[in-house]
Amino acid sequence: MLVAYWVFALVMTHIPHPPPLGPVTSDKLAHFLGYGMLSGLLFLTLWMWKPGMRFLPLIVLGIVVAYGAFDELTQPIFGRDCEFLDWVADSAAAVVAVSVLGVVRLLIRGKIAPAASVR
């Protein structure tokens, strides 16, 4: 699933005028949602492949932030704009996805105790 999504995202970000895939939204929101999904899928894939991988959140974050920069820098070749704020939205999504999944991973592994319920 990760490979299919990543190929789809790569193609869509390099088409000069991509067709709308849903309701018209902010460009930054589209970047945030797309890279959030990519980050989540990469995190889950690597977690399933090597459950005990040290520094998994940092590895995923590094890959996605670097890929986001590569993606933006190569878009002018295909007649698209390279925008710094698009990369910021991509990176912010990666931070959110990795943070949420990192906490879930720690909870599952028993590294942090769940919060006590308030009565």
All heavy atoms as an XYZ file, in Angstrom:
917
protein
N       0.816     -1.181      0.000
C       0.000      0.000      0.000
C       0.874      1.266      0.000
O       0.556      2.232     -0.672
C      -0.917     -0.036      1.211
C      -1.907      1.062      1.251
S      -3.076      0.747      2.564
C      -4.483      1.497      1.887
N       1.955      1.218      0.787
C       2.865      2.370      0.836
C       3.427      2.678     -0.550
O       3.417      3.829     -0.985
C       4.019      2.104      1.817
C       5.173      3.112      1.792
C       4.699      4.483      2.255
C       6.329      2.623      2.646
N       3.898      1.668     -1.241
C       4.511      1.884     -2.561
C       3.487      2.454     -3.544
O       3.773      3.416     -4.267
C       5.130      0.575     -3.104
C       5.590      0.739     -4.530
C       6.280      0.122     -2.205
N       2.281      1.899     -3.545
C       1.243      2.381     -4.460
C       0.896      3.843     -4.168
O       0.784      4.667     -5.087
C      -0.005      1.507     -4.350
N       0.753      4.168     -2.887
C       0.424      5.548     -2.521
C       1.557      6.506     -2.885
O       1.326      7.594     -3.410
C       0.097      5.658     -1.025
C      -0.280      7.060     -0.632
C      -1.559      7.551     -0.900
C       0.635      7.916     -0.037
C      -1.913      8.845     -0.569
C       0.288      9.223      0.296
C      -0.989      9.679      0.024
O      -1.326     10.958      0.342
N       2.792      6.081     -2.615
C       3.933      6.950     -2.885
C       4.075      7.208     -4.393
O       4.338      8.333     -4.823
C       5.206      6.332     -2.323
C       6.247      7.341     -1.928
C       6.477      8.560     -2.482
C       7.203      7.207     -0.885
N       7.519      9.196     -1.852
C       7.982      8.389     -0.864
C       7.493      6.205      0.024
C       9.027      8.577      0.024
C       8.526      6.407      0.919
C       9.286      7.573      0.920
N       3.889      6.181     -5.204
C       3.957      6.357     -6.663
C       2.841      7.292     -7.128
O       3.067      8.210     -7.934
C       3.895      4.993     -7.388
C       3.673      5.168     -8.876
C       5.155      4.187     -7.121
N       1.630      7.068     -6.606
C       0.500      7.930     -6.953
C       0.811      9.389     -6.597
O       0.602     10.296     -7.405
C      -0.759      7.446     -6.226
C      -1.918      8.388     -6.325
C      -2.664      8.462     -7.494
C      -2.270      9.200     -5.258
C      -3.736      9.339     -7.598
C      -3.338     10.069     -5.348
C      -4.074     10.138     -6.517
N       1.320      9.610     -5.380
C       1.636     10.970     -4.934
C       2.726     11.599     -5.805
O       2.641     12.774     -6.167
C       2.067     10.952     -3.465
N       3.743     10.826     -6.142
C       4.827     11.333     -6.982
C       4.304     11.757     -8.351
O       4.635     12.841     -8.851
C       5.922     10.284     -7.137
C       7.106     10.668     -8.027
C       7.888     11.814     -7.397
C       8.011      9.483     -8.261
N       3.468     10.938     -8.942
C       2.910     11.267    -10.256
C       2.030     12.514    -10.169
O       2.148     13.439    -10.973
C       2.118     10.069    -10.831
C       1.312     10.469    -12.048
C       3.075      8.923    -11.169
N       1.149     12.549     -9.161
C       0.215     13.674     -9.046
C       0.925     15.008     -8.775
O       0.452     16.049     -9.223
C      -0.813     13.400     -7.939
C      -1.785     12.285     -8.281
S      -2.675     12.537     -9.826
C      -3.746     13.874     -9.374
N       2.039     14.968     -8.064
C       2.740     16.219     -7.772
C       3.621     16.677     -8.927
O       4.204     17.752     -8.848
C       3.597     16.111     -6.492
O       4.573     15.086     -6.657
C       2.732     15.835     -5.279
N       3.711     15.879     -9.961
C       4.527     16.269    -11.101
C       3.724     16.414    -12.399
O       4.293     16.581    -13.468
C       5.696     15.289    -11.272
C       6.717     15.458    -10.187
N       6.590     14.872     -8.959
C       7.856     16.190    -10.136
C       7.618     15.221     -8.204
N       8.394     16.012     -8.897
N       2.411     16.356    -12.300
C       1.542     16.637    -13.449
C       1.327     18.152    -13.472
O       0.986     18.737    -12.434
C       0.189     15.907    -13.315
C       0.389     14.400    -13.408
C      -0.781     16.382    -14.386
C      -0.876     13.606    -13.146
N       1.524     18.805    -14.630
C       1.402     20.268    -14.670
C       0.076     20.802    -14.114
O       0.057     21.753    -13.372
C       1.556     20.597    -16.149
C       2.392     19.483    -16.679
C       1.975     18.254    -15.896
N      -1.037     20.207    -14.441
C      -2.343     20.651    -13.929
C      -3.126     19.420    -13.501
O      -3.951     18.917    -14.262
C      -3.110     21.442    -14.989
C      -2.379     22.654    -15.457
N      -2.230     23.773    -14.666
C      -1.728     22.921    -16.611
C      -1.528     24.682    -15.321
N      -1.204     24.190    -16.507
N      -2.877     18.930    -12.279
C      -3.548     17.698    -11.856
C      -5.054     17.892    -11.714
O      -5.514     18.972    -11.349
C      -2.912     17.391    -10.501
C      -2.437     18.700     -9.997
C      -2.053     19.490    -11.225
N      -5.803     16.850    -12.015
C      -7.261     16.953    -11.860
C      -7.628     16.979    -10.378
O      -6.922     16.403     -9.553
C      -7.764     15.665    -12.527
C      -6.633     14.705    -12.383
C      -5.383     15.538    -12.475
N      -8.712     17.648    -10.017
C      -9.125     17.647     -8.606
C      -9.559     16.240     -8.200
O     -10.236     15.544     -8.950
C     -10.293     18.630     -8.568
C     -10.769     18.753     -9.964
C      -9.607     18.435    -10.859
N      -9.153     15.820     -7.014
C      -9.479     14.476     -6.535
C     -10.549     14.484     -5.458
O     -10.876     13.455     -4.903
C      -8.221     13.792     -5.993
C      -7.125     13.565     -7.027
C      -5.881     13.002     -6.354
C      -7.611     12.636     -8.115
N     -11.075     15.627     -5.156
C     -12.092     15.744     -4.122
C     -12.572     17.174     -4.084
O     -12.389     17.921     -5.045
N     -13.158     17.556     -2.963
C     -13.608     18.956     -2.874
C     -12.424     19.916     -2.944
O     -11.321     19.587     -2.531
C     -14.286     19.024     -1.500
C     -13.870     17.800     -0.769
C     -13.415     16.796     -1.775
N     -12.669     21.080     -3.498
C     -11.617     22.077     -3.629
C     -11.253     22.558     -2.224
O     -12.113     22.953     -1.437
C     -12.089     23.266     -4.494
C     -11.017     24.340     -4.552
C     -12.439     22.780     -5.881
N      -9.966     22.446     -1.919
C      -9.479     22.865     -0.606
C      -8.243     23.726     -0.791
O      -7.755     23.923     -1.896
C      -9.092     21.641      0.260
O      -8.028     20.946     -0.383
C     -10.256     20.710      0.466
N      -7.716     24.154      0.311
C      -6.469     24.903      0.304
C      -5.340     23.999     -0.186
O      -5.283     22.816      0.140
C      -6.183     25.390      1.729
O      -4.816     25.637      1.912
N      -4.434     24.573     -0.926
C      -3.262     23.838     -1.401
C      -2.445     23.317     -0.218
O      -1.951     22.201     -0.238
C      -2.415     24.764     -2.280
C      -1.115     24.129     -2.714
O      -1.147     23.019     -3.285
O      -0.049     24.738     -2.469
N      -2.323     24.136      0.819
C      -1.527     23.722      1.990
C      -2.218     22.579      2.732
O      -1.553     21.671      3.233
C      -1.295     24.903      2.946
C      -0.606     26.099      2.307
C       0.655     25.728      1.555
C       1.290     26.919      0.866
N       1.059     26.983     -0.566
N      -3.545     22.603      2.803
C      -4.280     21.508      3.435
C      -4.085     20.217      2.642
O      -3.894     19.144      3.225
C      -5.771     21.840      3.554
C      -6.656     20.743      4.149
C      -6.206     20.405      5.568
C      -8.118     21.177      4.119
N      -4.103     20.324      1.326
C      -3.867     19.140      0.486
C      -2.466     18.582      0.738
O      -2.290     17.354      0.846
C      -4.048     19.494     -0.988
N      -1.479     19.458      0.839
C      -0.115     19.008      1.151
C      -0.079     18.344      2.518
O       0.527     17.284      2.689
C       0.861     20.194      1.132
C       1.380     20.505     -0.227
N       2.588     20.035     -0.678
C       0.851     21.222     -1.234
C       2.777     20.463     -1.912
N       1.738     21.186     -2.270
N      -0.715     18.967      3.506
C      -0.709     18.443      4.872
C      -1.352     17.056      4.913
O      -0.783     16.117      5.490
C      -1.442     19.407      5.805
C      -1.322     19.036      7.250
C      -0.235     19.461      7.995
C      -2.285     18.259      7.865
C      -0.109     19.114      9.338
C      -2.175     17.909      9.200
C      -1.083     18.334      9.940
N      -2.501     16.899      4.300
C      -3.189     15.609      4.320
C      -2.412     14.547      3.542
O      -2.288     13.400      3.989
C      -4.603     15.760      3.756
C      -5.553     16.634      4.574
C      -6.872     16.821      3.839
C      -5.772     16.054      5.960
N      -1.889     14.936      2.390
C      -1.137     13.977      1.571
C       0.126     13.484      2.262
O       0.420     12.284      2.271
N       0.863     14.395      2.852
C       2.102     14.004      3.522
C       1.844     13.375      4.889
O       2.661     12.588      5.370
C       3.070     15.182      3.617
C       3.931     15.266      2.388
C       3.441     15.811      1.208
C       5.214     14.751      2.375
C       4.208     15.861      0.064
C       6.001     14.800      1.243
C       5.491     15.356      0.083
O       6.264     15.383     -1.050
N       0.711     13.700      5.494
C       0.326     13.005      6.715
C       0.078     11.530      6.426
O       0.530     10.645      7.167
N      -0.613     11.266      5.333
C      -0.885      9.886      4.922
C       0.417      9.170      4.563
O       0.638      8.029      4.986
C      -1.838      9.866      3.727
C      -2.120      8.475      3.202
S      -3.096      7.485      4.301
C      -4.701      8.119      3.924
N       1.264      9.819      3.817
C       2.545      9.220      3.445
C       3.376      8.903      4.684
O       3.927      7.800      4.818
C       3.328     10.160      2.517
C       4.711      9.688      2.096
C       4.615      8.406      1.276
C       5.424     10.770      1.310
N       3.440      9.829      5.618
C       4.218      9.625      6.843
C       3.653      8.478      7.665
O       4.403      7.638      8.181
C       4.216     10.902      7.692
O       4.757     11.972      6.965
N       2.332      8.444      7.778
C       1.694      7.375      8.537
C       1.933      6.010      7.914
O       2.258      5.043      8.616
N       1.780      5.919      6.613
C       2.007      4.638      5.936
C       3.464      4.193      6.053
O       3.736      3.006      6.282
C       1.611      4.734      4.459
C       0.117      4.770      4.168
C      -0.119      5.054      2.685
C      -0.551      3.465      4.572
N       4.396      5.129      5.911
C       5.814      4.778      6.039
C       6.119      4.321      7.458
O       6.804      3.322      7.668
C       6.693      5.973      5.651
C       8.200      5.752      5.742
C       8.645      4.592      4.852
C       8.942      7.030      5.370
N       5.603      5.038      8.452
C       5.818      4.671      9.851
C       5.284      3.259     10.110
O       5.988      2.413     10.674
C       5.119      5.679     10.767
C       5.466      5.537     12.225
C       6.348      6.416     12.820
C       4.904      4.536     13.008
C       6.666      6.302     14.172
C       5.215      4.411     14.349
C       6.104      5.294     14.935
N       4.045      3.005      9.715
C       3.431      1.696      9.963
C       4.159      0.580      9.227
O       4.335     -0.520      9.766
C       1.958      1.730      9.579
C       1.072      2.625     10.460
C      -0.323      2.739      9.859
C       1.026      2.113     11.891
N       4.593      0.840      8.016
C       5.321     -0.160      7.240
C       6.640     -0.523      7.916
O       6.963     -1.710      8.086
C       5.586      0.334      5.807
O       4.327      0.593      5.175
C       6.363     -0.685      5.000
N       7.398      0.489      8.308
C       8.681      0.218      8.965
C       8.480     -0.417     10.336
O       9.256     -1.280     10.753
C       9.501      1.502      9.080
C       9.996      2.086      7.765
C      10.731      3.402      8.009
C      10.883      1.099      7.028
N       7.449     -0.022     11.040
C       7.148     -0.595     12.355
C       6.807     -2.077     12.229
O       7.262     -2.911     13.010
C       6.009      0.183     12.982
C       5.636     -0.191     14.391
C       6.323     -1.001     15.253
C       4.488      0.248     15.101
N       5.668     -1.079     16.447
C       4.534     -0.327     16.389
C       3.417      1.079     14.781
C       3.554     -0.097     17.352
C       2.449      1.306     15.739
C       2.522      0.728     17.003
N       6.018     -2.434     11.209
C       5.676     -3.845     10.995
C       6.901     -4.646     10.546
O       7.067     -5.801     10.913
C       4.553     -3.977      9.956
C       3.221     -3.510     10.484
S       1.777     -3.685      9.394
C       2.414     -3.906      7.786
N       7.769     -4.017      9.745
C       8.947     -4.701      9.225
C       9.949     -4.969     10.336
O      10.506     -6.059     10.425
C       9.557     -3.864      8.104
C      10.817     -4.405      7.520
C      11.010     -5.646      6.975
C      12.063     -3.720      7.412
N      12.302     -5.769      6.528
C      12.970     -4.592      6.782
C      12.488     -2.449      7.768
C      14.284     -4.235      6.521
C      13.788     -2.098      7.488
C      14.667     -2.996      6.877
N      10.206     -3.962     11.158
C      11.155     -4.087     12.274
C      10.541     -3.435     13.508
O      10.785     -2.265     13.775
C      12.481     -3.414     11.935
C      13.342     -4.191     10.997
C      14.750     -3.663     11.061
C      15.673     -4.746     10.537
N      17.047     -4.449     10.806
N       9.759     -4.184     14.272
C       9.048     -3.602     15.418
C       9.953     -2.933     16.454
O       9.566     -1.953     17.077
C       8.322     -4.798     16.036
C       8.261     -5.821     14.968
C       9.446     -5.590     14.077
N      11.145     -3.429     16.638
C      12.038     -2.870     17.647
C      12.996     -1.829     17.118
O      13.965     -1.476     17.805
N      12.766     -1.321     15.918
C      13.696     -0.367     15.297
C      13.880      0.861     16.183
O      12.918      1.540     16.537
C      13.170      0.064     13.923
C      14.090      1.008     13.187
S      13.389      1.601     11.621
C      13.455      0.127     10.637
N      15.119      1.107     16.545
C      15.426      2.305     17.324
C      15.326      3.535     16.430
O      15.622      3.478     15.240
C      16.841      2.213     17.891
C      16.971      1.123     18.942
C      18.285      1.187     19.600
N      18.274      2.399     20.445
C      19.315      2.810     21.141
N      20.439      2.141     21.106
N      19.231      3.894     21.879
N      14.917      4.599     17.010
C      14.821      5.891     16.321
C      13.856      5.875     15.144
O      13.997      6.659     14.200
C      16.204      6.374     15.859
C      17.229      6.371     16.945
C      18.299      5.488     16.907
C      17.121      7.231     18.019
C      19.245      5.475     17.917
C      18.062      7.226     19.032
C      19.129      6.351     18.984
N      12.863      4.971     15.156
C      11.893      4.892     14.058
C      11.250      6.237     13.753
O      11.213      6.643     12.583
C      10.831      3.820     14.350
C       9.676      3.716     13.367
C      10.179      3.361     11.971
C       8.672      2.685     13.834
N      10.751      6.977     14.755
C      10.136      8.270     14.421
C      11.107      9.228     13.732
O      10.731      9.912     12.773
C       9.702      8.816     15.789
C       9.524      7.604     16.636
C      10.590      6.642     16.176
N      12.347      9.265     14.182
C      13.322     10.166     13.556
C      13.671      9.729     12.140
O      13.881     10.569     11.256
C      14.581     10.256     14.407
C      14.412     10.929     15.770
C      15.713     10.870     16.560
C      13.943     12.362     15.607
N      13.740      8.435     11.918
C      14.035      7.923     10.572
C      12.922      8.306      9.610
O      13.173      8.816      8.507
C      14.252      6.402     10.611
C      15.545      6.076     11.362
C      14.257      5.800      9.211
C      15.716      4.612     11.720
N      11.671      8.073     10.024
C      10.527      8.415      9.170
C      10.493      9.920      8.921
O      10.320     10.365      7.780
C       9.207      7.926      9.794
C       8.005      8.455      9.019
C       9.178      6.405      9.853
N      10.688     10.685      9.968
C      10.679     12.137      9.822
C      11.763     12.596      8.850
O      11.507     13.420      7.959
C      10.868     12.800     11.184
C      10.582     14.279     11.275
C       9.151     14.594     10.861
C      10.838     14.764     12.684
N      12.955     12.062      8.967
C      14.042     12.424      8.065
C      13.739     12.084      6.618
O      13.973     12.890      5.705
N      13.205     10.882      6.401
C      12.877     10.456      5.031
C      11.811     11.358      4.422
O      11.946     11.827      3.284
C      12.415      8.984      5.016
C      13.594      8.050      5.331
C      11.772      8.611      3.683
C      13.192      6.603      5.590
N      10.746     11.609      5.167
C       9.629     12.381      4.612
C      10.004     13.848      4.397
O       9.661     14.429      3.362
C       8.371     12.246      5.501
C       7.259     13.151      5.009
C       7.895     10.790      5.513
N      10.723     14.440      5.330
C      11.136     15.841      5.163
C      12.083     15.979      3.962
O      11.946     16.905      3.155
C      11.769     16.379      6.466
C      12.476     17.700      6.239
C      10.704     16.518      7.546
N      13.011     15.039      3.822
C      13.935     15.070      2.678
C      13.182     14.833      1.370
O      13.427     15.521      0.366
C      15.031     14.026      2.858
N      12.262     13.877      1.377
C      11.489     13.610      0.169
C      10.626     14.822     -0.200
O      10.495     15.157     -1.385
C      10.600     12.371      0.327
C       9.680     12.210     -0.846
C      10.179     11.816     -2.084
C       8.327     12.514     -0.748
C       9.346     11.717     -3.184
C       7.488     12.416     -1.844
C       8.006     12.020     -3.052
O       7.187     11.936     -4.142
N      10.043     15.487      0.806
C       9.236     16.679      0.538
C      10.055     17.766     -0.150
O       9.582     18.419     -1.077
N      11.298     17.936      0.303
C      12.185     18.914     -0.341
C      12.493     18.496     -1.774
O      12.433     19.313     -2.705
C      13.474     19.058      0.464
N      12.818     17.218     -1.968
C      13.082     16.697     -3.318
C      11.869     16.910     -4.215
O      11.997     17.345     -5.367
C      13.438     15.206     -3.234
C      13.453     14.512     -4.560
C      14.546     14.619     -5.403
C      12.369     13.759     -4.977
C      14.560     13.981     -6.641
C      12.369     13.117     -6.204
C      13.469     13.230     -7.037
N      10.692     16.609     -3.695
C       9.451     16.744     -4.455
C       9.246     18.192     -4.897
O       8.958     18.450     -6.067
C       8.285     16.270     -3.586
C       6.970     16.228     -4.328
O       6.954     15.777     -5.485
O       5.955     16.626     -3.735
N       9.420     19.127     -3.976
C       9.245     20.540     -4.328
C      10.305     21.015     -5.315
O      10.001     21.737     -6.257
C       9.271     21.414     -3.071
C       8.018     21.345     -2.240
C       6.768     21.757     -2.992
O       6.798     22.752     -3.742
O       5.739     21.070     -2.832
N      11.546     20.615     -5.100
C      12.636     21.085     -5.963
C      12.556     20.542     -7.383
O      13.063     21.170     -8.317
C      13.987     20.727     -5.340
C      14.323     21.486     -4.050
C      15.582     20.916     -3.406
C      14.484     22.983     -4.327
N      11.922     19.394     -7.568
C      11.825     18.823     -8.919
C      10.562     19.255     -9.661
O      10.453     19.022    -10.863
C      11.875     17.280     -8.867
O      10.828     16.786     -8.035
C      13.231     16.800     -8.364
N       9.634     19.889     -8.995
C       8.396     20.290     -9.669
C       8.593     21.306    -10.791
O       7.895     21.226    -11.802
C       7.371     20.783     -8.646
C       6.766     19.649     -7.857
C       5.712     20.101     -6.881
O       5.196     21.218     -6.965
N       5.384     19.232     -5.944
N       9.517     22.272    -10.679
C       9.696     23.204    -11.799
C      10.077     22.519    -13.119
O       9.778     23.046    -14.194
C      10.808     24.136    -11.311
C      10.674     24.115     -9.829
C      10.286     22.689     -9.506
N      10.707     21.382    -13.045
C      11.058     20.639    -14.258
C       9.800     20.279    -15.044
O       9.823     20.189    -16.277
C      11.844     19.358    -13.895
C      13.146     19.714    -13.192
C      12.083     18.472    -15.107
C      13.857     18.527    -12.546
N       8.678     20.120    -14.332
C       7.421     19.701    -14.950
C       6.411     20.842    -15.063
O       5.213     20.612    -15.210
C       6.818     18.539    -14.141
C       7.712     17.345    -14.107
C       8.659     17.194    -13.106
C       7.649     16.375    -15.101
C       9.501     16.094    -13.076
C       8.488     15.284    -15.080
C       9.418     15.139    -14.073
N       6.901     22.081    -14.963
C       6.028     23.237    -15.133
C       5.212     23.590    -13.905
O       4.215     24.303    -14.012
N       5.603     23.097    -12.746
C       4.903     23.415    -11.493
C       5.780     24.348    -10.668
O       6.967     24.500    -10.936
C       4.625     22.138    -10.693
C       3.886     21.074    -11.463
C       2.462     20.800    -11.124
N       1.996     21.079     -9.798
C       1.435     20.194     -9.001
N       1.351     18.930     -9.382
N       0.955     20.554     -7.833
N       5.197     24.948     -9.664
C       5.939     25.873     -8.804
C       6.563     25.144     -7.620
O       5.965     24.235     -7.050
C       5.021     26.969     -8.258
C       4.526     27.895     -9.347
O       5.268     28.093    -10.331
O       3.408     28.428     -9.217
N       7.751     25.578     -7.254
C       8.425     25.099     -6.047
C       8.131     26.122     -4.961
O       8.529     27.275     -5.077
C       9.933     24.991     -6.300
S      10.889     24.609     -4.833
N       7.396     25.707     -3.925
C       7.019     26.643     -2.870
C       7.530     26.176     -1.520
O       7.272     25.043     -1.105
C       5.507     26.788     -2.806
C       4.897     27.481     -3.996
C       3.410     27.721     -3.819
O       2.997     28.046     -2.681
O       2.679     27.579     -4.795
N       8.226     27.063     -0.835
C       8.750     26.764      0.494
C       7.623     26.405      1.465
O       7.744     25.466      2.257
C       9.555     27.962      1.018
C      10.031     27.795      2.430
C      11.072     26.919      2.726
C       9.435     28.491      3.472
C      11.508     26.741      4.035
C       9.873     28.330      4.781
C      10.910     27.448      5.057
N       6.506     27.140      1.406
C       5.403     26.876      2.337
C       4.729     25.532      2.069
O       4.144     24.940      2.978
C       4.393     28.016      2.319
C       4.898     29.323      2.928
C       3.829     30.416      2.847
C       5.368     29.129      4.363
N       4.800     25.028      0.851
C       4.310     23.673      0.590
C       5.176     22.666      1.349
O       4.667     21.727      1.964
C       4.346     23.344     -0.909
C       3.243     24.033     -1.691
O       2.328     24.613     -1.067
O       3.298     23.983     -2.931
N       6.483     22.878      1.310
C       7.397     21.993      2.046
C       7.164     22.100      3.552
O       7.222     21.102      4.268
C       8.850     22.328      1.693
C       9.830     21.525      2.472
C      10.182     20.218      2.259
C      10.575     21.961      3.608
N      11.105     19.823      3.194
C      11.367     20.875      4.038
C      10.662     23.164      4.292
C      12.224     20.972      5.129
C      11.516     23.260      5.381
C      12.284     22.160      5.781
N       6.872     23.288      4.039
C       6.563     23.469      5.464
C       5.312     22.671      5.826
O       5.279     21.992      6.860
C       6.397     24.966      5.818
C       5.845     25.144      7.229
C       7.727     25.693      5.675
N       4.282     22.724      4.987
C       3.056     21.949      5.239
C       3.359     20.451      5.206
O       2.850     19.687      6.049
C       1.985     22.306      4.210
N       4.187     20.024      4.260
C       4.590     18.610      4.176
C       5.302     18.181      5.461
O       5.002     17.136      6.046
C       5.551     18.380      2.997
C       4.980     18.778      1.651
O       3.748     18.909      1.524
O       5.789     18.963      0.721
N       6.229     19.004      5.896
C       7.026     18.690      7.084
C       6.175     18.712      8.354
O       6.343     17.865      9.241
C       8.187     19.679      7.217
O       9.026     19.590      6.081
N       5.256     19.667      8.444
C       4.370     19.739      9.611
C       3.509     18.490      9.709
O       3.307     17.933     10.798
C       3.496     20.991      9.532
N       3.020     18.024      8.575
C       2.216     16.796      8.566
C       3.041     15.603      9.031
O       2.548     14.753      9.778
C       1.670     16.546      7.161
N       4.283     15.554      8.595
C       5.163     14.456      9.018
C       5.375     14.497     10.524
O       5.325     13.456     11.198
C       6.501     14.538      8.277
N       5.587     15.679     11.077
C       5.790     15.812     12.522
C       4.549     15.341     13.280
O       4.652     14.595     14.263
C       6.144     17.272     12.897
C       6.069     17.491     14.402
C       7.522     17.634     12.371
N       3.365     15.735     12.840
C       2.125     15.342     13.513
C       1.929     13.829     13.427
O       1.672     13.160     14.442
C       0.908     16.093     12.936
C      -0.400     15.519     13.459
C       1.003     17.577     13.259
N       2.043     13.266     12.233
C       1.819     11.825     12.056
C       2.823     11.002     12.860
O       2.460     10.030     13.537
C       1.897     11.459     10.570
N       4.086     11.381     12.801
C       5.133     10.647     13.522
C       4.950     10.791     15.030
O       5.154      9.834     15.778
C       6.526     11.137     13.060
C       7.612     10.718     14.011
C       6.817     10.613     11.657
N       4.534     11.955     15.480
C       4.307     12.155     16.919
C       3.163     11.289     17.423
O       3.292     10.606     18.446
C       4.009     13.625     17.210
O       5.116     14.435     16.885
N       2.054     11.294     16.711
C       0.893     10.499     17.128
C       1.233      9.016     17.108
O       0.990      8.289     18.082
C      -0.334     10.805     16.232
C      -1.452      9.802     16.475
C      -0.822     12.228     16.466
N       1.801      8.547     16.014
C       2.128      7.120     15.924
C       3.260      6.735     16.869
O       3.297      5.602     17.362
C       2.455      6.735     14.482
C       1.242      6.743     13.557
C       1.668      6.562     12.102
C       0.251      5.664     13.956
N       4.171      7.647     17.133
C       5.235      7.372     18.094
C       4.682      7.163     19.494
O       5.111      6.249     20.220
N       3.708      7.978     19.882
C       3.068      7.806     21.192
C       2.290      6.491     21.229
O       2.357      5.750     22.218
C       2.162      9.020     21.524
C       1.287      8.732     22.734
C       3.007     10.261     21.754
N       1.566      6.182     20.163
C       0.834      4.905     20.099
C       1.811      3.742     20.246
O       1.558      2.786     20.995
C       0.038      4.791     18.779
C      -0.489      3.382     18.569
C      -1.093      5.806     18.756
N       2.917      3.826     19.572
C       3.936      2.768     19.651
C       4.464      2.619     21.082
O       4.618      1.505     21.578
C       5.080      3.100     18.688
C       6.183      2.087     18.645
C       7.189      2.504     17.579
N       8.288      1.570     17.504
C       9.566      1.916     17.539
N       9.904      3.189     17.647
N      10.508      1.013     17.453
N       4.728      3.716     21.740
C       5.201      3.660     23.116
C       4.135      3.083     24.053
O       4.447      2.306     24.955
C       5.632      5.041     23.594
C       6.918      5.584     22.981
C       7.154      7.023     23.424
C       8.107      4.707     23.322
N       2.882      3.458     23.840
C       1.795      2.910     24.654
C       1.692      1.395     24.478
O       1.541      0.657     25.452
C       0.468      3.570     24.299
C       0.245      4.989     24.811
C      -0.981      5.610     24.166
C       0.114      4.993     26.324
N       1.768      0.944     23.251
C       1.665     -0.485     22.969
C       2.830     -1.243     23.578
O       2.658     -2.336     24.114
C       1.548     -0.730     21.448
C       0.168     -0.274     20.966
C       1.791     -2.196     21.107
C      -0.002     -0.290     19.478
N       3.996     -0.667     23.518
C       5.187     -1.323     24.067
C       5.265     -1.196     25.585
O       6.142     -1.774     26.215
C       6.444     -0.745     23.421
C       6.528     -1.061     21.932
C       7.663     -0.361     21.262
N       8.930     -0.923     21.717
C      10.100     -0.366     21.511
N      10.173      0.776     20.858
N      11.204     -0.930     21.925
N       4.356     -0.431     26.187
C       4.330     -0.278     27.628
C       5.393      0.655     28.171
O       5.707      0.627     29.349
N       5.957      1.495     27.310
C       7.004      2.421     27.737
C       6.437      3.616     28.498
O       7.136      4.253     29.261
C       7.818      2.927     26.540
C       8.548      1.836     25.811
C       9.735      1.364     26.610
C      10.525      0.348     25.789
N      11.682     -0.143     26.466
N       5.161      3.953     28.227
C       4.520      5.013     28.989
C       3.168      4.494     29.447
O       2.505      3.737     28.735
C       4.369      6.329     28.198
C       3.610      6.112     26.888
C       5.691      6.981     27.937
C       3.372      7.384     26.113
N       2.778      4.868     30.624
C       1.499      4.424     31.166
C       0.387      5.324     30.646
O       0.570      6.537     30.547
C       1.540      4.456     32.686
N      -0.766      4.727     30.313
C      -1.876      5.564     29.888
C      -2.342      6.466     31.037
O      -2.190      6.112     32.199
C      -2.948      4.563     29.487
C      -2.518      3.241     29.956
C      -1.054      3.326     30.300
N      -2.895      7.590     30.704
C      -3.355      8.539     31.718
C      -4.475      7.911     32.542
O      -5.322      7.185     32.018
C      -3.844      9.822     31.054
N      -4.477      8.196     33.824
C      -5.535      7.697     34.706
C      -6.848      8.385     34.345
O      -6.873      9.564     34.036
C      -5.161      7.953     36.156
N      -7.908      7.628     34.403
C      -9.205      8.216     34.061
C      -9.671      9.114     35.202
O      -9.428      8.855     36.375
C     -10.229      7.127     33.785
O     -10.425      6.351     34.958
N     -10.349     10.168     34.833
C     -10.880     11.126     35.804
C     -12.274     10.680     36.181
O     -13.114     10.424     35.310
C     -10.897     12.552     35.199
C     -11.512     13.532     36.175
C      -9.517     12.952     34.780
N     -12.554     10.607     37.473
C     -13.882     10.150     37.918
C     -14.699     11.291     38.403
O     -14.410     12.203     38.945
C     -13.734      9.108     39.001
C     -13.125      7.860     38.426
C     -13.119      6.791     39.449
N     -12.564      5.593     38.801
C     -12.161      4.571     39.462
N     -12.252      4.523     40.756
N     -11.699      3.523     38.832
